[in-house]
Amino acid sequence: MWTGCASVTVKRVAAVDPVVVRGLAPTSWDTLGKRWPTEEELQDLLDDPATQADPQKLLASAEAAYHTAHSARRNGADPAIRWFLLSARQAFTLLSEFDLSEEESRRTQTLYNSAVAHCLRLALLSEKIDSQRQLNLGPLQEPLPIRFVGFTRDADEFGRIELCEDLQIQGIDPVHKVEGLGVPLVVHALSSKRIPAEQRPAYEISFPVTATIHFDGPCHLPTRLEFTNPLSIDQTQFEGRRLQLASDLTTPLAQTVSQTEFDRLAYLGFLRGQAAKERSGVKMLDPYHPGKIPVVFVHGLASSPITWAPMFNDLLSDPELRKRFQYWVHFYPTGDPFPTSAADFRETLAKLRHDLDPEGKDPALDHWVLLGHSMGGLICKMVTVEGGDAFWPIVSRIPFDEVELSPKVRKELRRTFYFDRLPFVKRVVFIATPHHGSQLSPSPLGRLAAKLVRLRDDLTEASKEMVRNIPDLPGGHVPTSVELLAPDSLALKILANREVSNEVQYHSIVGVIPAPEKSLSRYLLPMRPFHLHAWVKESTDGVVTYQSAHIEQVQSESIVAAEHMTIQKNPETTKEVRRILMEHWAALESQVPGAAARIIDYHDRCIKIAMPVQPSQEKKHLIRFEDRPLEFPGTGRQ
């Protein structure tokens, strides 16, 4: 239920210059005659053909040019950019033409990256860079054209630029960086023509870029500035040599999250549904990528997509997942009845599927994955079952066609309670989902929250008409989402008992707060290891009990030692989501044969046990506790 939002902030900092801190290499100091050259002497060294053939002279001239550039900054940006560019050129030549030791390569790479970073930083300060076209190097040099590598974005979507090393983030941990060649950037996207207007977020999207400057030809002149997409390419080519590309995927994500209003809208959208309605829907952080399977994150009550930021950060950093999946988020007014939210979600997904691929040419769009936290899991499940006549009794025992309603209200109720499942949704992951309700709903706090909720305008109008025309409307009003999450809720009972399609795979991740000073292994029954001891069955994550989160329809169930409001940020939850996604991918390539009950995997802090469910399925129960060794009965192993 209540999940809340964790603030993510980004602030500017003064980056530490690693080249200045370490000083000159001893060999460089010797090559320079143990004294600093004048600018004329340094220029002669740089122009000397013998320098280009001597790695020690190349390094010495590169380091000297770098320190000279710092001194030249007092004369303006142009002379400083020139010297930094010369330093980067010498380092580029070293990396591309000579076999260096690991230490020499690391030192030269740092020198190149820092020189390029200063060039970009000065160009940004003096407005010499056009992020869509070129980098201006000063009056004496031709502008460098920008080459875009590995992007599905158009060049005209590239907006304001910031260097990742100039930004410090809080609220997302860890920061996923890869050491390598290039300067990680945050680029703020301009409106994407590839994203349908209704799917474009109302906030500024930031995305990762790695910048490199290339010096080609016998004269080693700067020829281009490359912007590479680190989400799709992890190496860059220097004169025929392939080198690891540097990247920072977390800082652009943090910039995106920090610029949203979701911290405020999470609670405002819960209490005042109309405030969130205009911002609601599935939002694409990147343009649609054909061939990648959509994974849609759905938040819980009084929450927002910000709650997914830590998991999104970890999944995005996994190169295997990046090749196969694209991630989108869904935002909705959480105070509205969840059947109504599910109807909105169902229509949004169907329209999005059609708009992205109207001719049905992309098979990846036939295998969507939904992740729902708390109440979001109920919404996800509702788009995978058939409505029929099953859900109308939530409103009335009078047959739907016999109730007198205006065409507008009748249409709203029909789409909410009479619906078909979405055939392209093939897998759902429930995270701390209250399938059988929560005692927090009928508690004094829950009752107070329900009274404070104001439904969005169209639901408020429909509610008035329903109260007048439906005499047996439960409670005499349209219930809020809080009321529908009570343990005795008819809506939950109907949904829990609804027949599910064998084309949809379900998985549960359940949070429990461990009892102190108890080993989980004591609660595994020796004769039936796939069952949990009563202690686990009676446990809770603080909001949702294990008994409420547990359903028999799942292919796998994972128990994580976590509280309700933090389970989606737990590393063990992310590991299990990754496993499920990779299983989803594998299932597209081959069917997993059924098997008798058996241990299928055993390793630290996790036991997996397979049970046959259907001829083509296996059911897995996973138990994960981060800080507790597990012992499988009869093995003596921990």
N, C-alpha and C positions, 0 to 999 in steps of 0.2 A: 504494500500500500504506500504509505508515505515514504518517499525515497530522497527527496531534497536534491539540492545542487551544490556542488563544490566550486567555489570561485577559482578561476584561472586568470592570472595576471601576467603581464609582460611589461618590463620596464627597460629603459635604455641604460647601458653601462659603458664605461670606458674599457675597451678590450685591452688586455695585456699584450704587448708586442713581444713575441717569443724570440725574434731575431735580435732585438735590442737587449733583451735580458741576458742572452747567452754570450753576446759579443762575437768577435772574430774567431774563426778556427785558427789554431796555432800555425797550420801550414799557410793560411792566408796572410797572417802577420809576417811570416818569414818571406813569403813571395813579394809582399809590398815593401820589403826592406825595413821592417819594424818601424815604420812611420806612416802617417796618413798622407796619401798623395793629394796634390792639389787637383782641382777639377780638370785642368789641362793635362796633367800627368795621367789621371784616371781615364780621360777620353782617349789618350794615345794608347793606353793599355787595352782599352775596349776595341779600338780600331785595328790593333796589330793582328794580322792573320795568324801569327803564331799562338795567340791567346786562344783562338777557337780550336786549336789542336791539342791544347795542354789542359787537362782537367784541373790541375792546381791553379793555373792562371785564371781559368774560367770561374772557379769558386771564389778566388780572391777578388777578382773584378766585380763579381756579382754582389758579394758582401760589401765591398767598398762603395759600389753604386747605391746600395740600399741605404747605408748610413749617410751618404752624401744627399740622398733624396730628402731625408729628415731635415738636414740643415737647409736645404733649398726651399723648404715650405715657407720660410719667412719672406721669400720673394714672390710668393703666389702659387697657385695650383699648377700652372703650366710647367714650370721648371721641375717641380717635385714629381709630377706625373711622368715627365720625360726620364728622370733618373730611376724611378721605380720600374718603368717599362724596360729600361736597359738592364736592370737587375733581374727582372723576370726573364728577359731574353737569354741571358747567360745561364741562368738556372735551367731554362727550357732546353738549351743545347746540351748541358750536362746530362739531363735526364733522358734525352732522346738519342744521344749518340755515344754514350760511354757506359761501360759496365761498372757500376758502382757497388761498393759494399752496402750492406743493409744500413749501417750507421750513416754512410755518406749519402745514400739515397734519401734517408729520412731527413737529414739536415738540408739537403738541396730542395727537397719537396716543401719543407717548411718555409724556406727562403722564397721559393716561387709563389707559394700560396699567399704569404704575407705581402709580397710586392704587388701581386694582382689585387689583393684586398685593398691596399692603400690606393691603387689606381682607381678602383671603383668608388671608394669612399670619397676621394677628392673630386671625382667626376660628378658624383651625386651632390656634393656640397656646392659645386660651382655650376650645377645644372648642365653638364656636358654630356649626359647620357640620355638617349631616347630609347626606352626599354623595348620599343617595338621595331627599331630600325638600326641604330648605330651608336657607337661610342666615339665622341669627339676628343682627340688627343692634344689639341692645341693648334696654333696657327701654322706651325711648320710641318705638320704631319696630316696625312689623309685620314678621314674618319674610318674607324673599323666597323665593317658591317657585322650585324648580329646574325648568327646562324642558330636556328632552333632545332634541337635534336631530341627525338623520342617523345614529342608532345602530341596529344590529340587536340590541344587547344590551338586556336588561331593566334597569329602574332598580335592582332589588335585586342586580344584579351589581357596582354601584359601591361600592368599598370605600375604603381609605385613600388620601388625596390628598397629593401633594407638588408644589411648583412646580419646573418644569424649570430655572429660573434659579438655584435653590438647590442644584443638583446638578452635579457635574463628572465627566465620564466619561473613561475611558482604555480603549483596546483596540479602539475602532471609530472610523474616520475615513473621510470627513468627517462632521461633524454636520449633518444636513439640517434647516435652519431656513428659515422663510419669514417675512419681516418683514411686519407688518400689525397689525390691531386685535385685541386680546384677550391673554389670559395663557395660554401653553402650560402644561399640567399633565400630571403622571404620575398616573394612577389605577390602583390595584392592584385587580384584579378578584376578586370573590368567585365561588364556584363557579357556573359557567354551566349552566343547565338545558338550553340549546340545544345543548351539546356532549355527545355520548354519554359516559358515565362512563369507558369504556376509552380514549377519545380525549383526556380531560382530562389536561394535564400534571400531574405530581406537585409542581410548583413553582409559585410565585406568578406569575401573568401580569400584566403592566402594559400599559396601552394609552394612547394619546394623547388628550387632550381640550383644547379651547381654551375658556376661560371669558370671558364678557362680562356686564356688568351693564347693564340697559336702564332708561331713565328715560322713561316715556311720559306722554302727556296734557299739558294746558296748565300743570299745576303742576310738571311735570318731577320727579315723585316716582319713587323706585326701585320698579320693578314686578316684576322677575324677574332671576334669575341663569340665564344660558343656558350649558349644556354642549354644545358642538358637536363633532361627530366630524370632525377635519380630514382623515381618510382618504377621506371621501365628500363633504365640503362645503368649498369654499375661499373662500367669501364670506359676510359677515354683513350683515344689513339694519338700518340705523339710520334710523328715521323715513322710510322710503322710499328711502334711499340705500344702494346696495350697495357695501361696502368690503371690501378684501382682508383675509382672516382670517389672523392669525398662527398659526404652527404649529411644533412641534418633534417630528419623528417618530423621531429617533435616541435621545434620552434614555430614553423608555419602553422601547424595544427593549433598550438597554443595561441598564436596571434588571431586565428579565426575565432576560436572559442571566446577569447577575451573581448572581442569586438561585438559579441552578440548581446542581446537584452534578455537572454534566457534565464539568467539569475532572477530577474524581476518577473518575467512572464511565467515562470514555473508556478509561482503561488498566485499571481494575478489571474493566470489562465485557469487555475483550480477554483478560485473564488468568483471570478468574473469571466465566464466562458466567452463572452463576446469579444473580450480583449485579445484572446488567443485565436479566435476563428480566422481572422485575416492572415495570420502567420502560419496557420496549420497546413499540414500536408507533408508529403515525402520530399525531402530536400537533397539535391545532389551536390556534393562538395566538389566533384570533378565532372567534366562532360562524360556522357555515356560512352562506354568503351565496348564495342561489339566483341563478342567472344568471351567476356568475363561474366561470371554468375553474380547477380545482384544479391547482396546481403543487407537487409533492412533492419535497423535497430529501433525498437519501440520502447519508450520509457514508461515509467509507472506513474502513480497518483502524485499530484503536486510536485512533479519533476519536469525535466526537459532533456533534450539531447545532450546537454553538458555532462550528464551523469555517465555517458558512455565514453568520454574523452580518454580516460586511462586505458580502457580495453581497445578502443579504436587506435590509439597510439601504438600499442603492442602488436596488434594484428597487422597494422600498416607496415611495421618494421620487418615483417617476415617476408623474405623474397619469394618463397614458394607460394604463399597465399596471394601475394600481389600479382603473380602471373595468372591466377585463376579467378579471383573475386574482385568485385567493386563494391564499395560500402556507401550506403545511403542512410539517412536518418529520417524519422517521422516525428512530427510535433503535432499535438492536438490538445483541446481544452479538456483537462482531466476531471473536471467536476461534472461533465455531462455523463449520462448513463452509458456504461461501456458498450451495450448493444448499439447505441447510436454512433459512438466513436468507431466501432467495428464496421458499421455500414459506410461511414465516411472513408475509412481506410480501404475497404474493399473496392469502392468506386475509384478511389485515387490510384490504387495499384492497377486496376483493370485499364483505366485510361492511360496511365503511364506506359504500360506494356504495349498498348496499341500505338501510342504516339511514337515510341522509340523504334518500333519495328512493325509497321503496319502490314507488311507483306509476309511476316513470320519467317524471315530468313535466318535469324540468329537463334540457334538451338539453346544457347546459354540462357535465354529469357524464358525457357520452359522449365527451369529448375531453380527457382528462387528459394532463398533461405531467410527465415524471419527469426529475430532474436527479441524476446519480450521479457522485460524485467517487471516483476510484481504484476500489477493490473495489465501492463502491456502484454504479458503472456496470454491473458484471457482474450484480449483483442486479436492477437495473432491466431489463437485457436479458432475463434469465430469465423475467420475467413477461410478455414479449411474444412468446415462441416456444412452440411445442407440444412437450410432452415425448415422447409416444409411447414407443417402446422405446429411444430413442437414448441416454438418460442412465444406464440401469441398468448397462451395462458398467463404469461407474466403480467399482461395488461388486463385481460378479462376472460371470463368463461363464456361470454357471449360470442358466437361465431363472428369472425372479422367482417364478413360481408353483410351482417345484420346490424352492425353498429352505424349509426347516422353520423357521418363526418363530412367535412368539406373536402373537395378534391385535393386541396393542398395538404391537409393533414393526413388524409387517407394515403396519399402518395408517400409521405414521409414514413408513416407506420409500415407501409408495405415493404419499402426498401430495408427497413430496420429488422423486420421479423420474418419476411418471406424472401429468401435469397438462395443462390447457388454458391457452392464453394468455388474458390479460384483454382482452376486446374493446374496453373503453372507454379503454384507454391508447393514445393515438394518436401520441405523440411522445416521444422519449428523447434527452437530451443527455448524452453521455459526456465527462467532464472528467478527463484524465490517467488513463484506464482501461487497465489491463494486459490487453488481450484475449488476448495471447500470453505472458503471464507476466512475471515480473521476476527478474533474477539475484539480487536481494536475498533471495529465498525460500530457495534452496539454499545461501546463504552461511553462514559460521559464526554470524553474528548471527541470521539467519533460523532456523537449526536450533536455536539456543538459545531463541529466542522460542517456537518450536513446542513445545519440551519444557516450557516454563513454562505454556503454556495449559492450563487445566482446563475441559473442556466442561461445559455446564450439566447438571443432575442427570439429566433424562430422556434426554439424549443419551449420558451416561455409562453408564446402565443398558442402553440399546439397544446400545451399543458392545460391552458384555460378551457379550450374546447373539449378536451378529453374529460376533464372534471365534470363539465356540464352534461356530456352525452354518454359517458360510461359509468353507470351506477356502481358497479362492483370494482372500480379502479382501486387496487391495493393502496391503502393509506390515504386515499382521496387526493392523490397528487402524483405527478411524475417523479419517481425517485431519483436522487443523485447517485453518482458512482459510489459514494461512501455507503449509502444504504444498501446498494446491491451487493456489497462485499460482506454482508453479515453472514454468519455460518448457516443460517436457515434460509438464505436467499433462494427463491424458486429459480431465478435466472442461473445461478451457479449449479443447482441440482440438474436442471435441464441440460446445461452445457456439458457437465461432467458425464452424463449418461448418454450423450448424443453419439450415435455410431460414427466412427471415423473411417476414412478411406484408406485402403491398404496402399494407396499411392503416396501417402504422406507419412514421413517418419518424424516421430516426436522424441525429444530428449529433455530430461529434467536435470537442473542443477539446483540442489537444495542446500540452504544454509542452516547450520545448527551452531548454537553456542555451547562449546564443550563444557562438561562438568569439571571443576578443578580437580587436579591430582588424580585423574583417571586415565588409564590407557584404553584406547579404543578396542584393542585386541580382546579385552575382557568381555566385550559386548558382541562378539561374533559367535553365533551359536555353532558348536563343533560339528553337528550333524547336518546343518542346513546353512552353509556359509553365505548363501545369497539372500538370507533374511537378516534383519537387524534386530538387535535386542530391544526390549521394551524401553530402555532408557533413551535410545535414539528415536524410537517411534514417538516418544512423549516430549522430545526436544523441540526447540523453537529457535528462530533467528531473531527473536525479540518482537516480531510482528506477525509472522506466518509460522505456524507449527509444521513439523515434518508431516504429520497426518494430513494437513491441508494441502501441502505442496506435492504430496505423493499421489501419483495416479498409475494405474496398471497399463495404460495405453502406450507407454514410452518404450523406445528401443533401448535406452540406457538411462541410468540415474546416477548422478554423481553427488556426493555429500561433501560440502566444503565447510571448514570451520570459519564461519564468517557471520556477521550481523546483517540484517536485512538491508540497511542503508549503504553497506559497503561491499556486498558480495559481488556486485558487477565490476568492482575495481580490484578484486582479489586476484593475485597472480595464478592461483590454482584454477579459478574460474576461466581465466583467459586460456590456460593450457587445455582445459577441457573443450572450450569452444574451438580452439585450433584443431584438436583431434576430430571433432565432429565435422568441421569444414573439410578436412582432408579425407574423412570417410565419405562425405558427400561427393567429393570429386572422384574418389575411387569407385563409388557405386555407379557412376555414369559410364565407367569403362568396363566393369564386369560385375556380375551378381555374386554376392557372398553366399555360399551354400550353407544350409542349416546344419546343426550339429547337436549332439547330446550335451547335457550340462557338463562343462569342463572348465578348468582354469585356462584362460587364454593369455594372460599376462600377469607378471608379478615383478614389482620393483619397489624402490623405496617409497613409502608413504602412499602407495596406491595398490589396490587389489581389483582385478577385473575378473568377473565370472560370467560365462556365457550360458544362456538358457534358450532353447528353441522356442520361437514364438509363432512364426509362420514358415513354410518351407523355404522361403528365400530370405529369412531374417534371423538375426540373433538378438537376444536381449542381454544387455550388459548392465551390471550394477557396479558402480565405482564408488569407492570410499576414499576420500582425500582429507587428510588432516596434516597441516603444514608442520606442526611441531611435535607430532606423536608417532613413534615407531609402531609399525603394525606387525603382528605375528599371525600367520595363517595357521589355524589349528592342525596339528599333526606334522608340521614341517620343521618346527623349531627355528625357523628363519625370521629375522627381523628386517 
